[in-house]
Amino acid sequence: MDLGAGHGALVKAAKNRWPQAAIHAIEPNGQGHSFLRMRFPEIYSQRLCGLDLQLGTQMGLEPEAIDVAVCNPPYLHFKNKQEYQSVFMAAGLPSCPKLQMLTTDVLFLAQNLRLLRKGGELGIIVPDGLLTNKCFQLLREDLLNHHQIFGIIQLPENVFSHTEARTHILLVRRNGVAVDKVPVHLANGNGQIISSVDVKAESLVERMDFQFWHWLFNKPDLAQGVSLASIGADIRRGQFPKKHYENLSLSFFHTSHFPDSPAGVRLSSGKLEGAGLIASKGDILLARVGKRCIGKVAMVTHGQEFITDCVYRIRAPSEFQKKILTALHSESGQSWLKAYAHGVCAQVISKTDLLEFQFTV
């Protein structure tokens, strides 16, 4: 089964893998569905919406009739709606109605699971956020508690044309027996597995991406330090985007203003007017979000300016400031930041994670 088959890339792969299987595919777009029928006249294809609550009935399927499902769902956000609670319960994802925000890939995951037979297998392409973002931890808990994850594959960021989104293939066996460890893989652009780590299943509740676990298993043993939280560091992000300050002709500091080295930055000396978070002498500035700027860091040596919402201001006691700056810019600090960064397109560092960053005193 392929819910949202598009032009049939996964259908073709499924036909090659299981040539004797009866394949069911749906595609809501009229032109796309016509192309699908013309390309694969031998499969069962229908023009339906993958999120319809009566999807199984509309497809003419018996409950839990599917052996294998493949899916590359669309990616959209919308608020959690009451009507989807029955889908989550039937899919064995009882905690998902508590999610504050839903994405279409979460619902496609649930739709696939509820149409699978017990022991049936699903391979679904999901965005990085589902596997790394704390707001989807309930989903990860449900998958580990009620199903069997038998593999996770991190894909290269340029694997899909016209996007650099970070994605993964999640392999799930419905109601499968719990396993002690799960293989987490990295694939190259040709679809070949080039590196793997085995992760304790219970640990995957926090994160499921290869990038993080490979770093954790291979990071050097460092002297135990203190965390930013333990020294009372105050970490805040800017309040407004770059455009806000440009429209008001106000001086501001953005991710594009970071120097190439951790040399100090001199900010404006003029009087600041208006609302916004201000950085001043002694503050450490860190790129919070961006495609290629994660890890950029600098200390303010002069003046003050507003910072944009793409920048963190780390304010710490003076005796720790240079040590924090050195630690963040070190090779181990940079690898820490890149390992903890997550996100579908632009990478982001969460404040919760950053507070746990350690440095030696």
C-alpha positions, 0 to 999 in steps of 0.5 A: 500500500502507498498512501499518496503515491504521486508519480509512483516512485515507491510503487515502482520500488515495491513492484520490483521488491514484491512482483507478485503482490497486489498493490493498492495506491491512492493519490488525491491529485487528479492529474497525478492520479491519471498519470499513476493509472497510465503508468501502472494499469495493473495496480489498484489505484484510486483518487482519495485523500490519505487523511480521510477517516473512512479511508480503509472502507473507501479503498475497499479493504478489510480491516488490518488487511495490508502486509507492507506499507510504504509512504512519503507523506506531504509535510504540512502543519495544523492544529490537533483536531478532535476527529483524529483521536479515533485514528490514533487509538486504532493505530496504537498511538494513544498518547498522540491526541495530546500533541499540541501541533500535528503534521500531516506525516504524523497522521499518515503514519497513524493511517498506515499503522491502522490499516496494517495487519498485526506484524505488518511492516511500514517504511515511511519517510519522515522529516527530522523533527519527528525523530528529534524535536521534544514536542514529538516525544509522545509519538516516539514513546508510543512507537516504542511502547506499542510497536517495534521499530526495527530500523532507522535510516538517516538520508542525505540532505540533498536526496530529494530534488528541489529541497535540502530537507533532512529526512529519515526512513522509519521502519516499524512493525505493527504490534511487534515484539519489543527489542533491546537495540535498534540499528540506526543507519546513515545512507548515501545518495545512492541508497547504500548504508555507509555507517550504522550504530546500535542504540538501546530502544529505550534511549530512542525516546529522546532522539532517533537520528544517526547524527546524534547517536554516532557523535555520542558513541564516538565523542572523546572522553572529556574531563567532567565540567559544569553546565551552563545551567549549573552556573546560572547562565541566562540564555535568551533569544532575540524577540523579533526577526531581522526584517523588524529592525530593518523596517525601523532602521535600528541597529541589530545583530544577526547571524550574518554578522558573526565573525569567522573567528571567535574574535570579539564583536564591537556593536553600536554605541548609539542610544537604543529605542524601541522594544527588543532583546539587547546584547551588551559588553560581556554577552556571548552571542550564539547562532540559534538557527540557520542552514549553515551558521550553527556553531557561530559564536562571538563575545561582545567587547563594546557597545550594544545592539538588539539581537534578532530571533535567530541569535541566543544571548548567553549572559554568565558571571564574568569569571566564566565568560571567556571559558564558555566562549573557548569551549563553544568554539573548540573542536569538541564544542562545535561537534556538540552543537552540530550533534544537538542541532535538529530541524527539517531545513534550517537547523536549530539548537534548543535552549533546553539542550544548550543549558546542558552544555558543559565546559571546564572551569 
